Amino acid sequence: IAAGGFLFVSGQIPLNPLTGELVTDFEGACRQSLENLFAVVAAGGSSLDNIVKVNIYIRDMGKFSILNEIYMTYFKEHKPARAVVEVSNLPKNAPVEMEAVAIIP
């Protein structure tokens, strides 16, 4: 949803866009959710460097360090505000879900 110069991207679970299959291993799931998020941001007319806020929902906070390591490979110098929240369940029993807000240039 575009509003007021911002793009609000709904939560992206780790669905492979080519197969529709859920990526279930945690590392792969984190990467796929991020790739899905970036694809939606690009389709909305923005880019990774314009993301200002990311919310991440994970089912196991014990895997935070794995998530953080993967996240940092995508957001190297540009560091949007971020929240990571442990939840009891996610759609399709996904291990992770990510949503974002980006500026539309």
N, C-alpha and C positions, 0 to 999 in steps of 0.2 A: 504494500500500500504506500503510495506516494502522498505526502501531505506536508505543506509548509516548508518545502525544500529538503525534506528528509524522506528516506526510504525505510519503511518498517518491514523487516523480513520475518515472517513466521518461522517457528521452530522447524529445523531440518534434522530428520533422523537419518541414519546411515543407509539409505536405500540406494542401491546401484541403479543409476538412471537407465542403463542399457538393458538390464535384466529384470529390474523391479525387485530383486532379491535383497533381503536385509543382510548387511555386513554385521556379523556378530562378535568377531574377535575385537577386543577393546581398542587396540592400536589402529587396526583397519577401520573400525567404526568411527574413531575420532577423525581420521583423515577423510573418510567419505562424507561425514557431516560437514566438515569444513569446506570440502570441494563443492558440495551441494549448496552451502551457504553462499560461497563466492559466485557460483553460477547464477543464483537468483539475484544477487547484488548486481552482477554485470547485466543481466537481462532487464533490470530496473534502471539502467543508465548510470550506474555508479561503479566503484572499484574497491578493491581491498584497502587502498590507502585512504579512502573516504569513510571507512567504517569507524564510528565513534563510540559504539557500545556493543558489547557481546554478552549475552546471558547463556550460560552452559548448565545443563541439567545432567547429572550423572547418577547412576544407580549405586555406585560404590565409591565413596570419598577416599577409600584406601588406594584408589588408582589415580588420584590427583596428580602425582608426580609424573606419571606416564602421559596423562593429558597435557600437562604443562609443557613437557619436553616437546611433544608434537606441535602444540599451539605455537611455541616459540620459533619453530622452523617456518611457519607461515607469517607470523607477525614479528619480524626481526627488529627493525628500527621504529616502525609505526606501532604504537602500543595503545589501542583503544581501551576505554574503561571496560572492566570485566567483572562479572560475578559468576561464581561456580557454586551450584546448590546441589546437594544430594537429595534425591527423590526416591520414593518407594517403587515406582514403576513409570514406564513411558509407553507411548503408542507402539504396538507390535512387539512389546517387551524389549525394545531397543536399549542398548547399554548407555547411549548418550543422545542428547538433542541440543541443538544450538540455534539461537536466534540473534538478530543483529539490528542495529539502527545505523544507517549510513547517510551522509550528506549527498545530495544530488547536485553535482557541479553545474 
